[in-house]
Each structure stands twice: as C-alpha cells, then as structure tokens.
Amino acid sequence: MAVSTRERILDAAMELFGRQGYKGTSVVQIERAAGLSPGAGGIYHHFRTKEELLAAGIERHLSRLAALRDIRALFTGLGDLRAELTLTARYALAELDREADLLRILASESRTRPDLVESAVRQLVQATYAGFADWLAERAGLSPERAEAVAAVALGALFSTRLLRLLLGADPIGVDDSQFVETWVEMVAALLG
C-alpha cells in the first residue's frame, strides 16, 4: 500500500520531533527524511507551518489510540479477571512503546506549548484513566471513587515504567515486562478484592 506524501511527512516529522525535539528539528530535515527535495518547501503544500505539522502529528497519534482510550471494548465476553488484566497491561505497554515519539514530544513540549500538550494529555491520559475506572467499577463492582483510585495506581504504574525509560534513555527499573505484568495483575487483582 502506497503511503501518501502527507503521511510520509507526518511520519518523518514525528520521529524527528521525538528524537531531536520540536525546536531541534528543521523543516529541511523533515523534508529530507520524508523523501522530498530538502529546502524546496514541499512540506508547505501539506502544512502551513511547522507548528501545524506538529499539531497534525499529535492528533494522528491520538486518533490511533482510540482503542486504548476505551479499554472496556477489549474485554467483551472474556469473563476471566486475571486474563482481562493481563491483556490490559500487555496492550497498554505495547501501545506506549508504539507511541514513544508522541510521549517524548509531549514531555519535551509541555513548557513551550502547554495548550497543545494539555489537549493531548486530556485525550490520551485522562480519557484512558476514566475508561479504565469505569470498567473497574462495572467489572468489580467498585464505587466510582474506589475505581478511580485503583485506576490511578494501576495505570500510573504502567505509564511510569515506560515514561522513565523514555525520559532517561535507559530502563532504570530493570524488571522485564513478563515479570512486571505478572506482578501488576496480582497487585490490581488484590486491590479489587
């Protein structure tokens, strides 16, 4: 399947923004990485500004995460709490790995573009927490307050294990994913009673 020029530009820009930061990435670098003639302004046929390109890239990443934001849709009919939790953890970690560029961009741009980052965080993080809390309340019969607290602890652990790796450039914890997920499932199942 052929990838459109616009998609190639978005792919290249998000990878470069994630690796070098928004400020550290030039339009010429993006054009080169997207297979366009560097310095010819080909980007501007698709995006008015570099800032518009960043916003479009973030929005594209967020739209890909719709399944993560509605986590309850993953478990229809499974009926086994531990299996459901294991799938949740594995799926969330895999999505966070796939969205490493987006997470790096959000971390690096939070001070200079708070409005853009706030919207992305609201869509990605807050909606994911709310969806998981709703699922916990339904699945385990928790009060909304208890479900929100368990969701904060559980998803906080998943997010932090990946964010530490992304922000520090190394895995400071050193626990492999299988052991982490197994422990996470035990912890969350215990919290659910």
Buried (B, 14 or more C-beta within 10 A) or exposed (E): EEEEBBEBBBBBBBBBBBEBBBEEBBBBBBBBBBEBEBEEEBBBEBBEEBEEBBBBBBBBBBEEBEEBBBBBEBBEEEEEBEEBBBBBBBBBBEBBEEBBBBBBBBBBBBEEBEEBBEBBBEBBBEBBBBBBBBBBBEBBEBEEEBBBBBBEEBBEBBBEBBBBBBEEEEEEEEEEBEEBBBEBBEBBEEBBE
